[in-house]
């Protein structure tokens, strides 16, 4: 493995770690909303967004390299990282929607 391929793999694992943590936090937010603990659900959402942004920032760095003219070799680990990035983004959106639905079920008017 070349040093460039190793850098891509390391960046990919950083993306996977960040967005994987985000997805886990979004799932915790859903579970908290199911229990009508909206303060905790919101805290998990906020923490998840921070973790997601860490992974996303690393992905953006890879994209910037391409824009700057440095070709990025795509491998299965990078493809997996991008898949996890998109999955986590979807989980975040759905978690926030789920919290809203739980608030409506509880009869809250602040939705």
Secondary structure, DSSP 4 states (H G I P E B T S, - for coil): --HHHHHHHHHHHHHHHHHHHHHHHHHHHHHHHHTT-HHHHHHHHHHHHHHHHHHHHHHHHHHHHHHTTPPPPP-HHHHHHHHHHHHHHHHHHHHHHHHHHHHHHHT-S--
